[in-house]
Amino acid sequence: MKDGQSNLNALDFLNEIQIQKMIHRFGEDPDPRVRTAAIRAFLHLHQRGCKLDLSLYKLCVTCLTDDSEEVRFEALSLIWVLSTIYPQEMRNDVLDDNTIQNIRLLDDAFTKICDMVNDRSVKVRSKACTIMGSYHQVDESILLETLSQEIITHGKSWKPISGHIKSKKVFTPRFIPTPEGDLDVESAELRILKSSACGAFIHGLEDAYQDVRNAAIDSICQLCMHNEKFSKRSVEFLVDMFQDEIDFVRLNSIKSLHKIGTQYPIELDSELLQITLSVLNDADPLVRESTHGMLGVAKLKSPDLIPIFIKSLLASMARYPEDQLSIYQCFRRVGSTHGDYIERFVPKFFKMESSYISKEINQNAPEHVGHLILAFNASISNPKILSMLPAYTNRHYEYLRIKFPQCFPDVKVHNFIIHNLATKFNVLYLINKHIQLFMEHTIKAVLELEHLFRVRDFKAALRSIKYCKSNLKYISHVPLFSGNAKFFLKYLECIKALIKIKQTYMGVNFINSETDTAVNLLTLSYIMEYGFLGLESSARQFLVHIRIFAHVVWFLSHLSKNSDKYVIYVTYKSDFNILEIGLNSVVKCSEATIIRPVSNPNPAPPIDFQSQFPLTINVEAEVNNVDDVNTLAVQITLPDQSIQHFRPSSADLVTTQPNNYQLKTQIDISQSAWTGPSYIQLKIVRDFQPDIPDLDKHIMRTESTLDLSDAIEFYIWPKDSSNWVRA
């Protein structure tokens, strides 16, 4: 036995009940620190697996009215623990008029916690609102009371009474009449509960502190996911929070309502829709995007609200062009759930209301695209709409479905009956078959270039390259063959560069021309290897062979003609022949499309900001056919041609299909003050590791990156704070 350790046997140890009774006495200590420690001790016992005794509930209720903030704060946790251990225990509650009310402990605890929403401490109010969200099994009538503005009494609810109802009485001087709109709280008929859930969430949503309001929104959302009736009642209150002065509170209420809408239907009347549409003018793009998502799961109560809805979203798109895709996706969801409503407006959408044949509308007009998205998605539930559409919409559908694939339904999947649909699919099949034969014929001509190169018939090779290049450019616009066509276009550039080297190595400008051609050849080989997926081993061997030749040509242009190595390199160069490139598999081109931001070219006003603070740019892009997302980066090219790379985190990339991703990230650009506005270029790039890193980077004179997207020009102006005035 160690020194200082008591010599106790098993009988001397206290059991769980005795320990709790001992701590219980400290819960009534005059010092608030001791009372707080006692409650925390009970919580520690619970966490260590000790079952707390039901008798502690009375202590918890008493502690909820304690003068100490910490005691009340900890008591909330303890009363929640007891209500989860003994949820069905019946409790006899003595009311003010000495009547006894039987209530489940779970419901009673919820009511007590609701009462704490009126606590003077922000910390306590916030925690009370947070805990309320975990009471999924509370009685529905009590739960609905939290959103009620009536006064709840024992057994009935009361609304404010009017004094003129009692005005028929002849009042004696001792009787003071009840003013109109007030309640006679001294009446024997009116017994207000000592602790009521009535209006608890309303108090939380109207609290002066944003932490309390946020906690109330979170709890309402949690409870709505388990009670449909409560979810319908809470829609009005959550929509009202869209007008909160704090952007985070607005965003939280929008996202919460979106989450509720995925579980239970939410309906918006004219007033609620107007409040929701007003949020589309919010300066925060995340708030606007979340609003689009929320509207997508909402149900409009009347078809008369459809024009207001469309007009507001199109106006928002005109003001914020970067929201285009998000708004179109909102149209898709609304169209699919409002088939009956959309049918009524199809003639107006496509200007078919007159007795004349409707004029074809520009297929790229944003309003027309929105109408098409609504109509085609509405036809999922209402196929009658398809027979109402003008004939030209079929062509627009085929074009726009490729441009916005996530916004249009697949007519083949849903068995749509479009005018002459079977005939059109047969024509498309014949067209694809024709293009495939055309592609095979062109590839055959491309592969014959190897023979022409070996026999040094360069003139015939160049004529063949010109012919094949024209064919492949046409084929590259067909999605089914696009990857292979783009790869062979790069292959033709390689052959053309090799022929140029063979033809000019004895010319006057031999050194200068061959250096540039070697750089171009080396760059092309890396683009072909890392810019495409699905290459066969023979294609990779061809590219390695090309890189070796590019190195030789570059070295040759830097060697003296008297050098021994010069003769060796010249011999290798003159005897060089290309390897056979076999490409029977389907090749996909790695590419990206920047959705946000959009270019703001001059004469549009520049985006000015104080140079002391970074400019935050929200970047959204679709990245396709990339096998390693760790190589992706957002590249910024500044006016002085300096380059910055921003690496998105794994959380910024969402997989949509194998090797396809949705990129959403933020970049911060820090710049000192400029004397005037200028452009920066933004694009998506991919890194690659060269075979000989130091040498290849030196030869190519550029970063080892491949462009996946077109560059977006952004017109900005960092200003000094002393001269900064927003336009």
Buried (B, 14 or more C-beta within 10 A) or exposed (E): EEEEEEEEEEEEEEEEEEBBBEBBEBBEEEEBEEBBBBBBBBBEBBEEEBEBBEEBBEBBBBBBBBEBBBBBBBBBBBBBBBBBBBBEBEBEBEBEEEEEEEBBBBBBBBBBBBBBBBBEBBBBBBBBBBBBBBBEBBBEEBBBBBBBEEBBBEEEEBEEBEEEEEEEEEEEEEEEEBEEEEBBEEEEEBBBBEBBBBBBBBBBBBBEEBBBBBBBBBBBBBBBBBBEEBBBBBBBBBBBBBEBEEBEBBBBBBBBBBBBBEBBBBEBBEEBBBBBBEBBEBEBBBBBBBBBBBBBBBEBEEBEBBEBBBEBBBEBBEEBEBBBBBBBBBBBBBBBBBBEBBBEBBEEBBBBEEEEEBEBBEBEEBBBBBBBBBBBBBBBBBBEBBEBBBEBBBEBBEEBBEEBEEBBBEBEEEEBEBEEBEEBEEEEEEEEEEBBEBBEEBBEEBBBBBEBBEEEBBEEBBEBBEEBBEBBEEBBEBEEBBBBBBBBBBBBBBBBBBBBBBBBBEEEEBEEBBBEBBBBBBBBBBBBBBBBBBBBEEBEBBBEBBBEBBBBBBBBBEBEEEEEEBEEBBEBBEEBEBBEBEBEEEBBBBBBBBBBBBBBEEEEEBBBBBBEEBBEBBBBBBBBBBEEBEBBBBBBBBBEEEEBBBEBEEEBBEEBEEBBBBBBBEBEBEBEBBEEBBBBBBBBBBBBEBBEEEBBEEBBEEEBBBBBBEBBEBBBBBBEEEEBEEE
